[in-house]
Amino acid sequence: SAKPFMNIEGIESTMALINAFVTKIGALTILSENRILELCGDLHTKLAVLYYVNMDKYNLTPDKASVVIRMVMTSVEANLRKSLGGKSLMLIGETEKIVEQKVVPKKKFGVI
């Protein structure tokens, strides 16, 4: 059977770090391309240091740490890109307009 890339303590530490960068409210912010790249760079550095310092403690190897960082960064960057130029906010606004249009009562034509 396949062995996990790291132990539970490593997973918990990774999730705590990710949660500091990706929040539910984060998707409702407006971020620039540069800010997204800064956040990704910061998280990448913090993960690399975390794994380097705790490699033995988390039962990690350099190869596995590299794969985990790549997987995490791909997901986090995709999540942050939802905020690029306020895309999520615009999508919510468009959805609201569609809902309003569907709720408009239909006019009834009565027979006199």
SVG drawing of the C-alpha trace seen along z (x, -y; Angstrom):
<svg xmlns="http://www.w3.org/2000/svg" viewBox="-65 -45 81 47">
<polyline fill="none" stroke="black" stroke-width="0.4" points="0.0,0.0 1.1,-3.6 2.6,-5.5 1.4,-9.1 3.8,-11.9 3.9,-13.2 2.5,-12.5 -0.6,-14.1 1.5,-16.8 2.9,-17.9 -0.5,-18.0 -1.9,-20.0 1.0,-22.5 0.5,-22.8 -3.2,-23.4 -2.7,-26.1 -0.3,-27.9 -2.6,-27.6 -5.5,-28.9 -3.6,-32.0 -3.3,-32.8 -6.7,-31.5 -9.8,-32.5 -13.5,-32.5 -13.5,-36.3 -10.4,-36.3 -12.4,-35.3 -14.5,-38.5 -11.5,-40.8 -10.0,-42.5 -6.4,-41.5 -3.9,-42.6 -1.7,-40.2 1.4,-41.5 -0.3,-41.0 -1.3,-37.4 2.3,-36.7 3.5,-38.2 1.2,-36.1 2.1,-32.9 5.8,-33.7 5.4,-34.3 3.5,-31.0 6.0,-29.1 8.9,-30.4 7.1,-29.7 6.3,-26.1 9.8,-25.5 11.2,-26.7 8.6,-24.8 9.4,-21.5 13.2,-22.0 13.2,-22.7 10.8,-19.9 11.6,-17.3 12.5,-14.5 9.6,-15.5 7.1,-15.3 8.6,-12.1 9.3,-14.1 12.0,-13.7 13.1,-16.6 11.4,-15.0 8.1,-14.6 8.3,-18.1 8.8,-19.5 5.7,-17.6 3.6,-18.8 4.6,-22.4 3.8,-22.2 0.3,-20.7 -0.4,-23.3 0.8,-26.2 -1.2,-25.2 -4.4,-25.1 -3.7,-28.3 -2.8,-30.2 -6.0,-29.1 -8.0,-30.1 -6.3,-33.5 -6.9,-34.1 -10.7,-34.2 -10.0,-37.6 -8.0,-38.9 -9.6,-42.2 -12.6,-41.3 -13.8,-38.4 -15.7,-36.8 -17.5,-40.0 -18.5,-40.6 -19.7,-37.0 -21.9,-37.5 -23.2,-40.7 -24.1,-39.0 -25.8,-36.1 -27.8,-38.7 -29.0,-40.3 -30.1,-37.0 -32.1,-36.1 -33.8,-39.6 -34.8,-39.0 -36.3,-35.7 -38.3,-37.0 -40.0,-39.9 -43.7,-39.1 -45.3,-38.4 -48.1,-40.7 -51.5,-39.0 -53.8,-39.9 -57.4,-39.7 -60.4,-39.3 -63.0,-42.1"/>
</svg>
